[in-house]
Amino acid sequence: MTRDEARRWIAERFDQERVAKLDAFEAMLRTEAAVQNLIAPSTLDHIWVRHFADSAQLLDCAPGGGKWLDIGSGAGLPGIVLAILNDAPVELVEPRALRTAFLRNVVTSLELTNATVVTAKVERTAGIANIVTARAVSNVSDLFHRARHRTDKSTIWILPKGRNAETEVAIARHAWHGVFHVKPSLTAPDSLIVVAQGIRPK
């Protein structure tokens, strides 16, 4: 997928105002990347594919909507993209203060009234989320352990992963009950998305 293909894929699904906010977010990411290590330098020229389309596709995994919890939001991926592209509440949890300062600036600048930024480890937060996501944070089992208190039996976990997704799910099954599905990512042939529900310890 090229930048133009990713932009067109998003523009076909979302209105121009939301696409314009992604343009503004891209500019803010590029500026902040010179200050702190938000995203890999090798991906700066592929933001629309590697970060925006990659985040946007997660919305299709939770058609019922509800409150999103984004663990380890970092640069706001996928949390800020999700907040731009849908009206449901999105809670971005990130322990590093420099990064949450950037995220709060983005939320204010783009007038994302549905987004909340929390400076903390997810273990120290509370409240039930309908959908949990985490990108490049930890393995599946560890994420379940760290954030299960934020979920109930109906919560959907949507976890972007690399080629080791099937192995992570197999390991998680040893300690966790639930329904697991692994689906291919739209943006990279070697990337997968773990979708899980009904997660509870064995």
GROMACS elastic network, one bead per residue, 0.5 to 0.9 nm:
[ bonds ]
;  ai    aj funct       b0    kb
    1     4     6  0.81903   500
    1     5     6  0.59036   500
    1     6     6  0.64220   500
    1    49     6  0.67370   500
    1   186     6  0.84399   500
    1   187     6  0.62414   500
    1   188     6  0.78605   500
    2     5     6  0.50688   500
    2     6     6  0.61340   500
    2     7     6  0.85501   500
    2    46     6  0.80186   500
    2    48     6  0.83613   500
    2    49     6  0.66965   500
    3     6     6  0.51242   500
    3     7     6  0.60965   500
    3     8     6  0.85034   500
    3    45     6  0.86077   500
    3    46     6  0.64943   500
    3    47     6  0.77804   500
    3    48     6  0.55961   500
    3    49     6  0.58001   500
    4     7     6  0.50904   500
    4     8     6  0.59986   500
    4     9     6  0.84619   500
    4    48     6  0.82694   500
    4    49     6  0.88427   500
    5     8     6  0.50673   500
    5     9     6  0.59975   500
    5    10     6  0.86252   500
    5    48     6  0.89637   500
    5    49     6  0.82484   500
    6     9     6  0.50584   500
    6    10     6  0.63246   500
    6    11     6  0.85807   500
    6    48     6  0.59059   500
    6    49     6  0.54330   500
    6    52     6  0.79522   500
    6    53     6  0.58407   500
    6    54     6  0.89766   500
    6   187     6  0.83517   500
    7    10     6  0.52507   500
    7    11     6  0.60374   500
    7    12     6  0.86115   500
    7    19     6  0.82829   500
    7    48     6  0.64057   500
    7    49     6  0.79638   500
    7    52     6  0.85477   500
    7    53     6  0.76806   500
    8    12     6  0.60369   500
    8    13     6  0.87233   500
    9    12     6  0.54236   500
    9    13     6  0.67916   500
    9    14     6  0.89888   500
    9    53     6  0.77705   500
   10    13     6  0.53085   500
   10    14     6  0.60538   500
   10    15     6  0.88092   500
   10    19     6  0.74692   500
   10    52     6  0.85422   500
   10    53     6  0.68528   500
   10    56     6  0.76207   500
   11    14     6  0.53189   500
   11    15     6  0.65825   500
   11    16     6  0.68990   500
   11    18     6  0.86828   500
   11    19     6  0.64773   500
   12    15     6  0.78762   500
   14    17     6  0.83200   500
   14    18     6  0.65111   500
   14    19     6  0.70092   500
   14    85     6  0.69059   500
   14    86     6  0.89306   500
   15    18     6  0.56213   500
   15    19     6  0.65463   500
   15    20     6  0.88582   500
   15    85     6  0.87431   500
   16    20     6  0.60264   500
   16    21     6  0.86026   500
   17    20     6  0.50859   500
   17    21     6  0.63855   500
   17    22     6  0.88407   500
   18    21     6  0.50758   500
   18    22     6  0.64451   500
   18    23     6  0.88127   500
   18    84     6  0.59906   500
   18    85     6  0.60187   500
   18    86     6  0.87842   500
   19    22     6  0.50340   500
   19    23     6  0.64049   500
   19    24     6  0.87998   500
   19    84     6  0.84251   500
   19    85     6  0.82006   500
   20    24     6  0.63642   500
   20    25     6  0.86296   500
   21    25     6  0.60616   500
   21    26     6  0.85064   500
   21    84     6  0.68909   500
   21   110     6  0.65621   500
   22    26     6  0.60345   500
   22    27     6  0.86439   500
   22    48     6  0.88548   500
   22    52     6  0.78778   500
   22    81     6  0.72881   500
   22    84     6  0.72829   500
   22    85     6  0.87698   500
   23    26     6  0.50975   500
   23    27     6  0.64714   500
   23    28     6  0.88308   500
   24    27     6  0.51818   500
   24    28     6  0.63626   500
   24    29     6  0.86943   500
   24   110     6  0.77969   500
   25    28     6  0.50207   500
   25    29     6  0.60794   500
   25    30     6  0.86144   500
   25    80     6  0.84801   500
   25    81     6  0.85872   500
   25   106     6  0.71479   500
   25   110     6  0.79267   500
   26    29     6  0.50691   500
   26    30     6  0.62430   500
   26    31     6  0.86860   500
   26    47     6  0.72806   500
   26    48     6  0.83000   500
   26    52     6  0.89815   500
   27    30     6  0.52226   500
   27    31     6  0.62748   500
   27    32     6  0.86624   500
   28    31     6  0.51490   500
   28    32     6  0.60547   500
   28    33     6  0.83907   500
   28   102     6  0.89522   500
   28   106     6  0.75382   500
   29    32     6  0.51989   500
   29    33     6  0.58822   500
   29    34     6  0.88752   500
   29    38     6  0.76717   500
   29    39     6  0.83916   500
   29    44     6  0.88100   500
   29    75     6  0.75114   500
   30    33     6  0.51542   500
   30    34     6  0.70031   500
   30    44     6  0.72033   500
   31    34     6  0.57800   500
   31    35     6  0.74222   500
   32    35     6  0.51018   500
   32    36     6  0.62489   500
   32    37     6  0.82415   500
   32    38     6  0.74242   500
   32   102     6  0.77181   500
   33    36     6  0.52963   500
   33    37     6  0.56906   500
   33    38     6  0.55539   500
   33    39     6  0.69258   500
   33    40     6  0.88993   500
   33    41     6  0.81265   500
   33    44     6  0.87040   500
   34    37     6  0.74873   500
   34    38     6  0.88287   500
   35    38     6  0.86248   500
   36    39     6  0.87829   500
   36    98     6  0.82090   500
   36    99     6  0.82194   500
   37    40     6  0.71927   500
   37    41     6  0.82055   500
   37    75     6  0.88855   500
   38    41     6  0.87565   500
   38    74     6  0.66688   500
   38    75     6  0.52141   500
   38    76     6  0.89874   500
   38    99     6  0.78309   500
   39    42     6  0.83604   500
   39    43     6  0.69767   500
   39    44     6  0.74077   500
   39    74     6  0.85638   500
   39    75     6  0.68775   500
   40    43     6  0.54968   500
   40    44     6  0.70836   500
   41    44     6  0.54149   500
   41    45     6  0.83286   500
   42    45     6  0.71115   500
   42    46     6  0.80200   500
   43    47     6  0.61148   500
   43    50     6  0.68190   500
   43    51     6  0.83477   500
   44    47     6  0.56295   500
   45    48     6  0.84079   500
   46    49     6  0.55156   500
   46    50     6  0.57214   500
   46    51     6  0.76388   500
   47    50     6  0.53820   500
   47    51     6  0.51165   500
   47    52     6  0.62906   500
   47    53     6  0.85480   500
   48    51     6  0.57510   500
   48    53     6  0.59049   500
   48    54     6  0.81050   500
   49    52     6  0.59076   500
   49    53     6  0.51665   500
   49    54     6  0.62746   500
   49   187     6  0.63337   500
   49   188     6  0.88297   500
   50    53     6  0.67479   500
   50    54     6  0.56623   500
   50    55     6  0.83172   500
   50   187     6  0.68615   500
   50   188     6  0.81738   500
   51    54     6  0.51452   500
   51    55     6  0.59163   500
   51    56     6  0.84791   500
   51    77     6  0.66275   500
   51    78     6  0.74441   500
   51    81     6  0.85872   500
   52    55     6  0.51927   500
   52    56     6  0.59933   500
   52    57     6  0.86619   500
   52    77     6  0.78085   500
   52    78     6  0.76766   500
   52    81     6  0.64756   500
   53    57     6  0.60854   500
   53    58     6  0.89349   500
   53    81     6  0.89083   500
   53   186     6  0.79611   500
   53   187     6  0.69847   500
   54    57     6  0.57583   500
   54    58     6  0.74583   500
   54    77     6  0.89403   500
   54    78     6  0.79894   500
   54   160     6  0.85332   500
   54   185     6  0.74887   500
   54   186     6  0.70202   500
   54   187     6  0.58901   500
   54   188     6  0.85618   500
   55    58     6  0.57310   500
   55    59     6  0.79582   500
   55    77     6  0.65364   500
   55    79     6  0.80110   500
   55    81     6  0.63849   500
   55    82     6  0.69935   500
   55   135     6  0.89942   500
   55   160     6  0.86744   500
   56    59     6  0.58928   500
   56    60     6  0.80407   500
   56    78     6  0.75443   500
   56    81     6  0.65762   500
   56    82     6  0.64368   500
   56    85     6  0.73729   500
   57    60     6  0.57211   500
   57    61     6  0.75045   500
   57   185     6  0.80162   500
   57   186     6  0.71534   500
   57   187     6  0.88412   500
   58    61     6  0.53264   500
   58    62     6  0.72693   500
   58    78     6  0.83965   500
   58    82     6  0.82455   500
   58   133     6  0.86780   500
   58   158     6  0.69903   500
   58   159     6  0.86327   500
   58   160     6  0.83100   500
   58   193     6  0.84461   500
   59    62     6  0.56037   500
   59    63     6  0.68395   500
   59    65     6  0.80844   500
   59    82     6  0.73666   500
   59    85     6  0.86481   500
   59    86     6  0.83097   500
   60    63     6  0.57707   500
   61    64     6  0.89475   500
   61   156     6  0.86801   500
   61   158     6  0.71255   500
   61   195     6  0.74130   500
   62    65     6  0.57120   500
   62    66     6  0.84295   500
   62   131     6  0.74099   500
   62   156     6  0.72845   500
   62   158     6  0.81970   500
   65    68     6  0.82872   500
   65    86     6  0.89902   500
   65    88     6  0.69370   500
   65   130     6  0.76381   500
   65   131     6  0.78684   500
   66    88     6  0.59358   500
   66    89     6  0.72319   500
   66    90     6  0.89153   500
   66   129     6  0.76553   500
   66   130     6  0.53258   500
   66   131     6  0.68371   500
   67    88     6  0.59289   500
   67    89     6  0.50054   500
   67    90     6  0.59449   500
   67    91     6  0.77357   500
   67   128     6  0.84119   500
   67   129     6  0.53624   500
   67   130     6  0.51163   500
   67   131     6  0.61833   500
   67   132     6  0.85631   500
   68    79     6  0.81993   500
   68    82     6  0.84773   500
   68    83     6  0.89637   500
   68    88     6  0.74086   500
   68    89     6  0.62263   500
   68    91     6  0.61192   500
   68    92     6  0.84391   500
   68   129     6  0.59382   500
   68   130     6  0.61600   500
   68   132     6  0.58078   500
   68   133     6  0.74362   500
   69    79     6  0.79888   500
   69    89     6  0.86506   500
   69    90     6  0.59541   500
   69    92     6  0.62689   500
   69    93     6  0.74531   500
   69   128     6  0.88551   500
   69   129     6  0.59570   500
   69   130     6  0.78536   500
   69   131     6  0.61829   500
   69   133     6  0.62226   500
   69   134     6  0.83447   500
   69   150     6  0.85009   500
   70    73     6  0.58173   500
   70    76     6  0.86660   500
   70    77     6  0.84533   500
   70    78     6  0.72505   500
   70    79     6  0.55944   500
   70    90     6  0.72188   500
   70    91     6  0.60598   500
   70    93     6  0.60855   500
   70    94     6  0.85631   500
   70   131     6  0.85562   500
   70   132     6  0.60507   500
   70   134     6  0.55902   500
   70   135     6  0.82816   500
   71    74     6  0.87002   500
   71    79     6  0.85826   500
   71    91     6  0.84706   500
   71    92     6  0.64817   500
   71    93     6  0.51710   500
   71    94     6  0.66852   500
   71   121     6  0.82735   500
   71   122     6  0.65455   500
   71   132     6  0.74951   500
   71   133     6  0.62864   500
   71   135     6  0.76915   500
   71   137     6  0.75817   500
   71   143     6  0.87922   500
   71   147     6  0.85035   500
   72    75     6  0.89866   500
   72    76     6  0.87141   500
   72    77     6  0.89859   500
   72    92     6  0.74484   500
   72    93     6  0.56479   500
   72    95     6  0.72120   500
   72    96     6  0.89525   500
   72   121     6  0.78573   500
   72   122     6  0.79340   500
   72   134     6  0.64111   500
   72   135     6  0.74296   500
   72   136     6  0.82805   500
   72   137     6  0.62193   500
   73    77     6  0.59264   500
   73    78     6  0.70349   500
   73    79     6  0.61920   500
   73    80     6  0.83833   500
   73    92     6  0.56436   500
   73    93     6  0.58904   500
   73    94     6  0.53702   500
   73    95     6  0.89068   500
   73    99     6  0.85563   500
   73   100     6  0.85281   500
   73   103     6  0.86793   500
   73   134     6  0.73118   500
   73   135     6  0.76475   500
   73   137     6  0.88090   500
   74    77     6  0.68195   500
   74    79     6  0.89701   500
   74    92     6  0.87479   500
   74    93     6  0.84977   500
   74    94     6  0.61865   500
   74    95     6  0.86809   500
   74    96     6  0.79551   500
   74    99     6  0.60137   500
   74   100     6  0.76154   500
   74   103     6  0.81960   500
   75    78     6  0.83684   500
   75    79     6  0.86047   500
   75    80     6  0.82648   500
   75    99     6  0.67437   500
   75   100     6  0.85382   500
   75   102     6  0.78687   500
   75   103     6  0.70877   500
   76    81     6  0.70824   500
   76    92     6  0.75278   500
   76    99     6  0.87699   500
   76   100     6  0.89723   500
   76   102     6  0.89364   500
   76   103     6  0.64752   500
   76   106     6  0.88703   500
   77    80     6  0.60946   500
   77    81     6  0.64399   500
   77    82     6  0.82542   500
   77   134     6  0.86857   500
   77   135     6  0.71866   500
   78    81     6  0.54035   500
   78    82     6  0.60349   500
   78    83     6  0.86845   500
   78   133     6  0.79717   500
   78   134     6  0.78163   500
   78   135     6  0.71039   500
   79    82     6  0.51452   500
   79    83     6  0.62074   500
   79    84     6  0.86818   500
   79    90     6  0.66777   500
   79    91     6  0.75133   500
   79    92     6  0.59911   500
   79   115     6  0.83041   500
   79   133     6  0.84045   500
   79   134     6  0.88735   500
   80    84     6  0.61457   500
   80    85     6  0.86356   500
   80    90     6  0.81099   500
   80    92     6  0.79957   500
   80   103     6  0.79427   500
   80   106     6  0.81398   500
   80   107     6  0.77731   500
   80   112     6  0.85286   500
   80   115     6  0.76279   500
   81    84     6  0.51037   500
   81    85     6  0.61642   500
   81    86     6  0.86296   500
   82    85     6  0.52256   500
   82    86     6  0.60450   500
   82    87     6  0.86117   500
   82    88     6  0.86365   500
   82    90     6  0.73362   500
   83    86     6  0.56017   500
   83    87     6  0.66007   500
   83    88     6  0.72056   500
   83    89     6  0.71657   500
   83    90     6  0.59275   500
   83    91     6  0.89968   500
   83   107     6  0.89475   500
   83   112     6  0.67140   500
   83   113     6  0.86733   500
   83   114     6  0.64661   500
   83   115     6  0.60162   500
   84    87     6  0.75814   500
   84   110     6  0.84141   500
   84   112     6  0.68507   500
   84   114     6  0.87428   500
   84   115     6  0.88429   500
   86    89     6  0.84739   500
   86   114     6  0.87880   500
   87    90     6  0.86662   500
   87   112     6  0.89590   500
   87   113     6  0.87759   500
   87   114     6  0.63426   500
   88   114     6  0.63519   500
   88   115     6  0.85672   500
   89   113     6  0.83628   500
   89   115     6  0.58338   500
   89   116     6  0.77680   500
   90   114     6  0.61480   500
   90   116     6  0.63149   500
   90   117     6  0.85986   500
   91   114     6  0.84719   500
   91   115     6  0.59007   500
   91   117     6  0.60046   500
   91   118     6  0.73067   500
   91   129     6  0.88567   500
   92   100     6  0.86589   500
   92   103     6  0.84738   500
   92   115     6  0.73064   500
   92   116     6  0.60480   500
   92   118     6  0.60959   500
   92   119     6  0.85621   500
   93   100     6  0.83327   500
   93   116     6  0.84918   500
   93   117     6  0.61212   500
   93   119     6  0.61406   500
   93   120     6  0.62467   500
   93   121     6  0.68679   500
   93   122     6  0.63270   500
   93   125     6  0.83771   500
   94    97     6  0.77435   500
   94    99     6  0.73388   500
   94   100     6  0.63632   500
   94   117     6  0.76834   500
   94   118     6  0.63324   500
   94   119     6  0.52474   500
   94   120     6  0.56909   500
   94   121     6  0.63989   500
   94   122     6  0.77503   500
   95    99     6  0.81865   500
   95   100     6  0.76728   500
   95   118     6  0.78341   500
   95   121     6  0.50990   500
   95   122     6  0.81433   500
   96    99     6  0.55234   500
   96   100     6  0.63917   500
   96   101     6  0.87842   500
   96   119     6  0.66543   500
   96   120     6  0.76013   500
   96   121     6  0.88678   500
   97   100     6  0.50541   500
   97   101     6  0.60531   500
   97   102     6  0.86444   500
   97   119     6  0.62372   500
   97   120     6  0.86386   500
   98   101     6  0.51934   500
   98   102     6  0.65513   500
   98   103     6  0.88635   500
   99   102     6  0.51002   500
   99   103     6  0.62468   500
   99   104     6  0.86811   500
   99   119     6  0.88234   500
  100   104     6  0.59894   500
  100   105     6  0.84127   500
  100   117     6  0.66647   500
  100   118     6  0.72648   500
  100   119     6  0.61855   500
  101   104     6  0.52287   500
  101   105     6  0.62664   500
  101   106     6  0.87493   500
  101   117     6  0.89146   500
  101   119     6  0.89132   500
  102   105     6  0.51101   500
  102   106     6  0.63176   500
  102   107     6  0.87483   500
  103   106     6  0.50518   500
  103   107     6  0.61776   500
  103   108     6  0.86183   500
  103   117     6  0.69183   500
  104   107     6  0.50155   500
  104   108     6  0.61237   500
  104   109     6  0.84511   500
  104   116     6  0.81148   500
  104   117     6  0.63543   500
  105   108     6  0.51873   500
  105   109     6  0.59318   500
  105   110     6  0.84262   500
  106   109     6  0.51007   500
  106   110     6  0.58910   500
  106   111     6  0.81021   500
  106   112     6  0.81412   500
  107   110     6  0.54535   500
  107   111     6  0.57555   500
  107   113     6  0.74304   500
  107   114     6  0.88923   500
  107   115     6  0.66793   500
  107   116     6  0.79968   500
  107   117     6  0.83604   500
  108   111     6  0.50140   500
  108   112     6  0.65851   500
  108   113     6  0.81256   500
  109   112     6  0.79533   500
  110   113     6  0.87913   500
  111   114     6  0.87157   500
  112   115     6  0.56118   500
  112   116     6  0.86777   500
  113   116     6  0.79663   500
  118   121     6  0.87250   500
  118   125     6  0.84324   500
  120   123     6  0.80263   500
  120   124     6  0.64247   500
  120   125     6  0.71663   500
  121   124     6  0.56394   500
  121   125     6  0.71662   500
  122   125     6  0.52662   500
  122   126     6  0.81544   500
  122   146     6  0.68942   500
  122   147     6  0.63424   500
  122   150     6  0.85353   500
  123   126     6  0.80839   500
  123   146     6  0.57304   500
  123   147     6  0.63196   500
  123   149     6  0.80564   500
  123   150     6  0.87665   500
  125   147     6  0.89013   500
  125   149     6  0.88525   500
  125   150     6  0.78153   500
  126   149     6  0.73340   500
  126   150     6  0.60415   500
  127   149     6  0.79526   500
  127   150     6  0.55255   500
  127   151     6  0.78901   500
  128   149     6  0.75943   500
  128   151     6  0.50244   500
  128   152     6  0.68634   500
  128   155     6  0.83314   500
  129   132     6  0.66158   500
  129   150     6  0.59661   500
  129   151     6  0.56500   500
  129   152     6  0.79361   500
  129   155     6  0.66318   500
  129   156     6  0.87399   500
  130   150     6  0.89799   500
  130   151     6  0.70941   500
  130   152     6  0.80314   500
  130   154     6  0.70762   500
  130   156     6  0.63286   500
  130   157     6  0.86114   500
  131   151     6  0.82130   500
  131   154     6  0.88689   500
  131   155     6  0.54607   500
  131   157     6  0.57731   500
  131   158     6  0.71430   500
  132   147     6  0.85930   500
  132   150     6  0.85498   500
  132   151     6  0.80383   500
  132   155     6  0.72821   500
  132   156     6  0.63009   500
  132   158     6  0.60814   500
  132   159     6  0.78708   500
  133   156     6  0.86403   500
  133   157     6  0.59648   500
  133   159     6  0.53211   500
  133   160     6  0.78448   500
  134   137     6  0.60676   500
  134   138     6  0.80653   500
  134   143     6  0.81462   500
  134   157     6  0.87091   500
  134   158     6  0.74713   500
  134   159     6  0.56189   500
  134   160     6  0.71133   500
  135   138     6  0.81502   500
  135   159     6  0.64700   500
  135   160     6  0.56907   500
  135   161     6  0.73817   500
  136   139     6  0.84785   500
  136   159     6  0.87977   500
  136   160     6  0.75757   500
  136   161     6  0.73022   500
  137   143     6  0.80923   500
  138   141     6  0.82970   500
  138   142     6  0.62826   500
  138   143     6  0.62109   500
  139   142     6  0.54565   500
  139   143     6  0.62692   500
  139   144     6  0.88361   500
  139   161     6  0.87292   500
  139   165     6  0.87300   500
  139   168     6  0.64912   500
  139   169     6  0.89761   500
  139   172     6  0.89118   500
  140   143     6  0.51843   500
  140   144     6  0.63287   500
  140   145     6  0.87405   500
  140   159     6  0.78137   500
  140   165     6  0.83486   500
  140   168     6  0.59310   500
  140   169     6  0.66982   500
  140   171     6  0.84578   500
  140   172     6  0.64881   500
  140   194     6  0.84810   500
  141   144     6  0.51979   500
  141   145     6  0.62939   500
  141   146     6  0.87241   500
  141   168     6  0.73469   500
  141   169     6  0.78618   500
  141   171     6  0.73173   500
  141   173     6  0.84995   500
  141   175     6  0.78450   500
  141   176     6  0.78887   500
  142   145     6  0.50273   500
  142   146     6  0.60966   500
  142   147     6  0.85551   500
  142   172     6  0.86626   500
  143   146     6  0.51302   500
  143   147     6  0.59609   500
  143   148     6  0.78670   500
  144   147     6  0.54882   500
  144   148     6  0.52938   500
  144   149     6  0.89412   500
  144   157     6  0.89272   500
  144   172     6  0.86424   500
  144   176     6  0.83461   500
  144   199     6  0.77226   500
  144   200     6  0.84634   500
  144   201     6  0.88751   500
  145   148     6  0.58294   500
  145   149     6  0.84780   500
  145   201     6  0.87260   500
  146   149     6  0.77392   500
  146   150     6  0.89894   500
  147   150     6  0.54804   500
  147   151     6  0.72395   500
  148   151     6  0.53172   500
  148   152     6  0.77146   500
  148   199     6  0.79425   500
  148   200     6  0.78164   500
  149   152     6  0.78410   500
  150   155     6  0.89221   500
  151   154     6  0.77782   500
  151   155     6  0.55989   500
  151   156     6  0.85085   500
  151   199     6  0.85985   500
  152   155     6  0.54695   500
  152   198     6  0.74938   500
  152   199     6  0.79718   500
  152   200     6  0.86462   500
  153   156     6  0.84774   500
  153   178     6  0.89082   500
  153   197     6  0.68614   500
  153   199     6  0.63677   500
  153   200     6  0.75647   500
  154   197     6  0.64068   500
  154   198     6  0.59466   500
  154   199     6  0.86153   500
  155   196     6  0.84355   500
  155   197     6  0.59899   500
  155   198     6  0.69239   500
  155   199     6  0.81260   500
  156   195     6  0.69105   500
  156   196     6  0.57860   500
  156   198     6  0.77128   500
  156   199     6  0.87014   500
  157   194     6  0.75809   500
  157   195     6  0.55248   500
  157   196     6  0.50126   500
  157   197     6  0.62400   500
  157   199     6  0.86383   500
  158   193     6  0.68151   500
  158   194     6  0.58297   500
  158   196     6  0.67704   500
  159   192     6  0.85995   500
  159   193     6  0.55772   500
  159   194     6  0.50031   500
  159   195     6  0.64404   500
  159   196     6  0.84940   500
  160   165     6  0.84913   500
  160   185     6  0.79529   500
  160   191     6  0.75391   500
  160   192     6  0.61288   500
  160   194     6  0.62702   500
  160   195     6  0.87275   500
  161   164     6  0.71268   500
  161   165     6  0.55612   500
  161   185     6  0.87674   500
  161   191     6  0.59291   500
  161   192     6  0.51408   500
  161   193     6  0.55049   500
  161   194     6  0.69070   500
  162   165     6  0.59268   500
  162   190     6  0.62537   500
  162   192     6  0.56060   500
  162   193     6  0.79941   500
  163   166     6  0.75545   500
  163   167     6  0.86657   500
  163   189     6  0.89406   500
  163   190     6  0.53680   500
  163   191     6  0.55211   500
  163   192     6  0.64781   500
  164   167     6  0.53344   500
  164   168     6  0.62888   500
  164   169     6  0.87808   500
  164   191     6  0.86347   500
  164   192     6  0.83744   500
  165   168     6  0.51025   500
  165   169     6  0.62212   500
  165   170     6  0.86307   500
  165   182     6  0.73995   500
  165   191     6  0.82510   500
  165   192     6  0.63774   500
  165   193     6  0.74060   500
  165   194     6  0.68213   500
  166   169     6  0.51441   500
  166   170     6  0.61755   500
  166   171     6  0.87129   500
  166   182     6  0.71173   500
  166   192     6  0.86275   500
  166   194     6  0.83582   500
  167   170     6  0.50409   500
  167   171     6  0.62759   500
  167   172     6  0.86033   500
  168   171     6  0.51908   500
  168   172     6  0.61467   500
  168   173     6  0.87183   500
  169   173     6  0.61812   500
  169   180     6  0.75326   500
  169   181     6  0.89145   500
  169   182     6  0.84871   500
  169   194     6  0.78301   500
  170   173     6  0.52942   500
  170   174     6  0.71478   500
  171   174     6  0.56371   500
  171   175     6  0.76582   500
  172   175     6  0.56512   500
  172   176     6  0.58066   500
  172   177     6  0.85325   500
  173   176     6  0.50967   500
  173   177     6  0.64547   500
  173   178     6  0.79280   500
  173   180     6  0.88903   500
  173   202     6  0.88907   500
  174   177     6  0.82502   500
  174   202     6  0.79218   500
  175   200     6  0.86952   500
  175   201     6  0.59464   500
  175   202     6  0.54185   500
  176   199     6  0.64018   500
  176   200     6  0.56134   500
  176   202     6  0.51967   500
  177   198     6  0.71923   500
  177   199     6  0.55281   500
  177   200     6  0.52943   500
  177   201     6  0.59645   500
  177   202     6  0.59119   500
  178   196     6  0.66776   500
  178   197     6  0.57286   500
  178   200     6  0.66246   500
  178   201     6  0.88247   500
  179   195     6  0.82646   500
  179   196     6  0.54707   500
  179   197     6  0.53538   500
  179   198     6  0.62708   500
  179   199     6  0.73609   500
  180   194     6  0.70819   500
  180   195     6  0.58918   500
  180   197     6  0.68332   500
  181   193     6  0.82051   500
  181   194     6  0.59054   500
  181   195     6  0.51220   500
  181   196     6  0.62564   500
  182   192     6  0.65503   500
  182   193     6  0.56068   500
  182   195     6  0.61737   500
  182   196     6  0.85897   500
  183   191     6  0.89530   500
  183   192     6  0.56438   500
  183   193     6  0.52408   500
  183   194     6  0.65992   500
  183   195     6  0.77437   500
  184   187     6  0.87955   500
  184   188     6  0.82529   500
  184   189     6  0.73220   500
  184   190     6  0.81121   500
  184   191     6  0.64077   500
  184   193     6  0.61420   500
  184   194     6  0.89644   500
  185   188     6  0.59399   500
  185   189     6  0.68808   500
  185   190     6  0.79510   500
  185   191     6  0.54131   500
  185   193     6  0.61049   500
  186   189     6  0.76914   500
  186   191     6  0.83762   500
  186   192     6  0.87129   500
  187   191     6  0.77229   500
  188   191     6  0.53586   500
  188   192     6  0.82694   500
  189   192     6  0.81017   500
  196   199     6  0.70504   500
